[in-house]
Amino acid sequence: MSRILVAMSGGVDSNVAAALLRDGGHHVIGLCMILAGDDGAPEYAEQAENAAGRMGIEFIALDAREMFETKIIGPFVKQYMEGRTPNPCVLCNREIKFDLLFEQAGRLGADAVATGHYARIERMPGGVREYALYSALDRDKDQSYFLAFLKRESLDRILFPLGRMTKAQVRAEAEARGLASARPESQEICFVPAGDYAALVAQRLPQAAAPGDIVDLDGRVLGRHRGVHMFTVGQRKGLGIAAPEPLYVVRIRPARSEVVVGTARDLAASALVTGPPNMLADTAPHAPARVKIRYRHHGAHASINPTSTRCEVRFAKPVHAVAPGQAAVFYDTEGERVLGAGWIDEAREGMKN
């Protein structure tokens, strides 16, 4: 019987994941990490503890709010001030959730860790002791994008019990087992519950609200803004500029306190460059792939050329609104296996300097 440490948030998905593993004959221990500084976090921990009690499994809670502030919220605010569009959920999975899970698993003598994420980890065929990360069978709920920075050497000790289930099936399991949760399903960044990230940035860094110019690609001043932290690449709303055709943010220059706007055509990019990639599979130079430049992006056909310091992505057809700071996740051409990921540093071609 394996000992498995399961991340429990108080929600339906993690409750069902723990129950399935327990029913599979494993010794399950539930771990709730209190991460965000919002008032609801302790309440969610209590919900997770109650669910663990109904299942008859061990439970521990871990207050990681100080670590979360240092590793997630602080960098999130800083990146907006640098003209980037961060994705804290991707960073949190690697830097907080799974690091803490493995740390606690070692302390508790657990053989593996598990979460309620919708993704799959499968052993490669042919007797090779290699594991790979795949998208979930329920593509509407697939969360493999958020997991692409997991450590390759850790995949053989991670379980995703919901990877082959639909959300409807999970809800039905929860109802049947009396594990339905009152916790609302997360739709926003956990530490920005109202979705107003600009207010958070301005609260943490009052200097963020420094006004500046909104300019076109030729440098002509078209308007004024109240802080570069209020804008992301691809944004259309909130510019306050009248023009013959819709204008979008195509670049942010924080050193000049400038927001650069252009037409939809100016958002097109034929390539992008990331920082040091996190590769989960060996690939040949200029390997074909399907690349997602944000979570809800369907993915675009491209070639990837990863090195130890960067990855160059060249798209078969131009893509729009490549935002520095977002994660570019590389899948195989079918969009099933995650090959790796990198943080976007810049878009290339189709955009003037």
C-alpha positions in Angstrom: 0.0 0.0 0.0 1.4 3.4 -1.1 1.4 6.5 1.1 0.2 9.4 -1.0 0.0 13.0 0.1 -2.9 14.8 -1.6 -3.3 18.6 -1.8 -6.7 19.4 -0.5 -8.2 22.9 -1.1 -11.7 22.3 0.2 -13.1 22.1 -3.3 -14.8 19.3 -5.1 -11.9 18.3 -7.4 -9.4 17.7 -4.6 -12.0 16.0 -2.4 -12.8 13.5 -5.2 -9.1 13.0 -6.0 -8.4 12.0 -2.4 -11.4 9.7 -2.3 -10.4 7.9 -5.5 -7.0 7.2 -4.1 -8.3 6.0 -0.8 -10.7 3.7 -2.6 -7.7 2.4 -4.6 -6.2 1.0 -1.5 -3.7 3.8 -0.8 -2.9 5.4 2.6 -4.0 8.9 1.9 -2.9 12.0 3.8 -4.6 15.3 3.0 -2.6 18.6 3.0 -4.2 22.0 2.8 -1.9 24.9 2.0 -3.2 28.3 3.2 -1.7 30.5 0.5 -3.6 33.7 -0.2 -4.0 36.4 2.3 -7.7 36.7 1.8 -10.2 36.2 4.6 -11.6 33.0 3.1 -8.4 31.0 3.3 -8.8 29.6 6.8 -12.5 28.8 6.0 -11.4 26.7 3.0 -8.9 24.9 5.2 -11.7 24.0 7.6 -13.8 22.7 4.7 -10.9 20.6 3.5 -10.4 19.2 7.1 -14.1 18.4 7.3 -13.9 16.5 3.9 -10.9 14.6 5.1 -12.8 13.6 8.3 -15.7 12.3 6.3 -13.3 10.1 4.3 -11.4 9.0 7.4 -8.0 10.1 6.2 -5.3 12.0 8.0 -5.2 15.7 7.5 -2.7 18.5 8.1 -2.8 22.3 7.3 0.2 24.3 6.4 0.2 28.1 6.6 2.4 29.2 3.6 1.1 32.8 3.3 4.5 34.4 4.0 6.2 32.2 1.3 3.3 33.0 -1.1 3.8 36.7 -0.5 7.5 36.5 -1.2 7.5 34.1 -4.2 4.2 34.9 -5.9 2.6 38.2 -5.0 5.8 40.3 -4.8 7.1 39.1 -8.3 3.5 39.5 -9.7 3.5 43.2 -8.8 7.1 43.7 -9.9 6.4 42.2 -13.4 3.5 44.6 -14.0 5.8 47.5 -13.3 8.2 46.1 -15.8 5.6 46.1 -18.6 5.1 42.3 -18.4 1.9 40.3 -18.0 2.6 37.6 -15.4 0.8 34.3 -14.8 1.1 33.6 -11.1 -0.8 30.3 -11.2 1.8 28.7 -13.4 4.6 30.0 -11.1 2.7 28.9 -7.9 2.4 25.3 -9.0 6.1 24.9 -9.3 7.5 27.3 -6.7 4.9 26.7 -4.0 2.4 23.9 -4.3 4.6 21.1 -5.6 7.7 22.1 -3.8 5.8 22.1 -0.5 4.1 18.8 -1.4 7.4 17.1 -2.0 8.9 18.6 1.1 6.1 17.4 3.3 6.0 14.0 1.5 9.6 13.5 2.5 8.8 14.4 6.1 5.8 12.1 6.2 7.3 9.2 4.3 4.9 9.5 1.4 5.7 7.7 -1.9 3.9 10.1 -4.2 1.9 13.3 -4.2 -1.4 14.0 -5.9 -3.7 16.9 -6.7 -7.1 17.5 -8.3 -5.7 19.1 -11.5 -7.2 18.0 -14.8 -4.1 16.6 -16.5 -2.5 13.2 -17.0 1.0 11.8 -16.3 1.7 8.5 -18.1 4.6 6.2 -18.4 6.1 6.1 -21.9 5.7 2.8 -23.8 8.5 0.3 -24.6 9.7 -0.3 -21.0 11.4 3.1 -20.8 11.3 4.4 -17.2 10.2 7.8 -18.5 7.0 9.7 -17.6 5.3 12.4 -19.6 2.8 15.1 -18.9 -0.4 15.1 -21.1 -3.5 17.2 -21.4 -6.7 16.0 -19.7 -9.3 14.1 -21.6 -11.8 16.8 -20.7 -10.3 19.6 -22.9 -12.6 22.2 -21.5 -11.1 21.7 -18.0 -7.5 20.8 -19.1 -4.9 22.4 -16.8 -1.8 21.0 -18.3 -0.8 24.6 -19.3 -0.5 25.5 -15.6 1.7 22.5 -14.9 4.3 22.8 -17.7 7.0 24.0 -15.4 7.0 20.9 -13.2 10.3 19.3 -12.8 10.9 16.5 -15.3 12.5 14.2 -12.7 9.5 14.5 -10.4 6.8 13.3 -12.9 7.1 9.7 -11.8 6.0 10.7 -8.2 2.9 12.8 -9.2 -0.6 11.5 -9.6 -3.6 13.3 -11.2 -6.6 11.0 -10.5 -9.0 13.3 -12.4 -7.1 13.3 -15.7 -9.4 10.9 -17.5 -12.6 12.3 -16.0 -15.0 15.1 -17.1 -16.1 17.7 -14.7 -19.6 16.3 -14.8 -18.3 12.9 -13.7 -16.3 14.5 -10.8 -19.4 16.4 -9.6 -21.4 13.2 -9.7 -18.7 11.3 -7.7 -18.7 14.1 -5.1 -22.5 14.0 -4.8 -22.5 10.2 -4.5 -19.9 10.3 -1.8 -21.3 13.2 0.1 -18.2 15.3 -0.7 -19.9 18.2 -2.5 -18.2 21.5 -1.6 -19.6 24.9 -0.8 -16.4 26.5 -2.0 -16.9 28.3 -5.3 -14.9 27.2 -8.2 -11.9 29.4 -8.7 -12.2 31.7 -11.8 -9.8 34.5 -10.9 -6.3 34.8 -9.4 -6.8 33.8 -5.8 -5.2 36.9 -4.3 -7.1 39.2 -6.6 -10.6 38.0 -6.0 -12.3 40.9 -7.7 -10.0 40.6 -10.7 -8.7 44.2 -10.2 -5.0 43.5 -10.5 -4.3 47.2 -11.3 -5.7 48.2 -7.9 -3.5 45.7 -6.1 -0.4 46.8 -7.9 -1.1 50.5 -7.1 -1.8 49.6 -3.5 1.5 47.7 -3.2 3.5 50.3 -5.2 1.9 53.7 -5.2 4.6 54.9 -7.7 2.9 52.6 -10.2 0.2 55.3 -10.9 2.8 57.6 -12.7 1.1 59.1 -15.7 2.6 58.9 -19.2 1.9 59.0 -22.9 -0.1 56.7 -25.1 1.7 56.8 -28.5 1.4 55.1 -31.9 4.2 53.1 -33.5 5.7 56.2 -35.0 5.9 57.9 -31.6 3.0 60.3 -32.1 1.3 61.1 -28.8 -2.4 60.1 -29.0 -3.4 60.4 -25.3 -2.4 60.0 -21.7 -2.6 57.2 -19.2 -2.5 56.8 -15.4 0.1 54.1 -15.1 1.6 51.4 -17.3 0.5 48.7 -14.8 -3.1 49.2 -16.1 -2.3 47.8 -19.5 -1.4 44.5 -21.1 -0.4 43.6 -24.7 -3.6 43.0 -26.8 -5.8 45.2 -24.6 -8.4 47.2 -26.4 -10.7 48.6 -23.7 -9.8 51.6 -21.6 -7.5 53.4 -24.0 -9.8 56.4 -24.3 -8.7 57.2 -27.9 -10.9 57.9 -30.9 -9.5 56.4 -34.1 -10.7 55.3 -37.5 -10.2 51.7 -36.6 -9.8 49.8 -33.3 -6.5 50.3 -31.5 -4.8 47.8 -29.2 -1.8 47.8 -26.9 1.1 46.4 -28.8 4.0 47.3 -26.5 4.6 48.7 -23.1 7.8 50.8 -22.4 7.9 51.2 -18.6 11.3 53.1 -18.6 9.6 55.8 -20.7 6.2 55.4 -19.0 4.8 54.8 -22.5 2.0 52.6 -23.8 2.3 51.9 -27.5 -0.8 51.2 -29.5 -1.5 50.0 -33.0 -4.1 48.1 -35.1 -4.9 44.4 -35.0 -2.3 43.9 -37.8 0.4 45.3 -35.6 -0.3 42.7 -33.0 0.8 39.9 -35.3 4.1 38.1 -34.5 5.8 35.4 -36.5 8.1 34.3 -33.7 8.8 34.7 -30.0 11.7 34.1 -27.7 11.5 32.8 -24.1 13.9 32.7 -21.3 15.5 29.4 -20.2 13.0 26.7 -21.0 11.7 23.9 -18.8 11.8 20.9 -21.0 9.8 17.8 -20.2 10.8 15.9 -23.3 13.8 15.6 -25.5 13.3 17.4 -28.9 15.3 17.8 -32.0 16.4 21.3 -33.1 13.5 23.2 -34.8 11.1 20.4 -33.7 7.4 20.7 -34.8 5.1 21.6 -32.0 1.8 23.2 -31.1 2.4 26.3 -28.9 -0.1 28.0 -26.5 0.8 31.6 -25.7 -1.8 31.9 -22.9 -4.2 29.5 -21.1 -7.3 29.9 -23.3 -5.2 30.0 -26.6 -6.0 27.0 -28.8 -2.4 26.6 -29.7 -0.6 27.4 -33.0 1.6 25.2 -35.2 5.2 26.2 -34.8 8.8 25.0 -34.6 10.7 25.2 -31.3 14.4 25.4 -30.9 15.2 25.1 -27.1 18.7 25.7 -25.7 19.8 26.0 -22.1 19.3 29.7 -22.1 16.3 30.4 -24.4 13.8 28.9 -26.8 13.0 30.4 -30.1 9.5 29.7 -31.4 8.6 30.2 -35.1 5.0 30.1 -36.0 3.6 28.6 -39.2 1.2 31.5 -39.3 1.4 34.8 -37.4 -0.2 34.8 -34.0 -1.7 37.8 -32.2 -1.1 39.5 -28.8 2.1 37.7 -27.7 2.6 39.1 -24.2 6.0 39.2 -22.4 5.7 37.6 -19.0 3.1 34.9 -20.1 4.0 31.3 -20.4 4.5 29.7 -23.8 3.7 26.0 -23.4 5.0 23.6 -26.1 2.8 20.5 -26.9 3.3 17.8 -29.5 1.6 18.5 -32.8 -1.6 16.8 -31.6 -1.7 19.1 -28.6 -1.6 16.1 -26.2 1.9 15.7 -24.7 3.6 18.7 -23.0 7.1 19.0 -24.4 8.1 22.0 -22.2 7.5 25.7 -21.6 9.3 29.0 -21.3 8.4 32.5 -20.0 7.9 34.8 -23.0 10.6 37.6 -23.3 9.7 39.1 -26.6 7.7 38.8 -29.8 9.5 39.1 -33.1 8.5 40.2 -36.6 5.2 41.9 -37.3 5.9 44.5 -34.7 7.9 47.7 -35.0 10.3 48.9 -32.3 
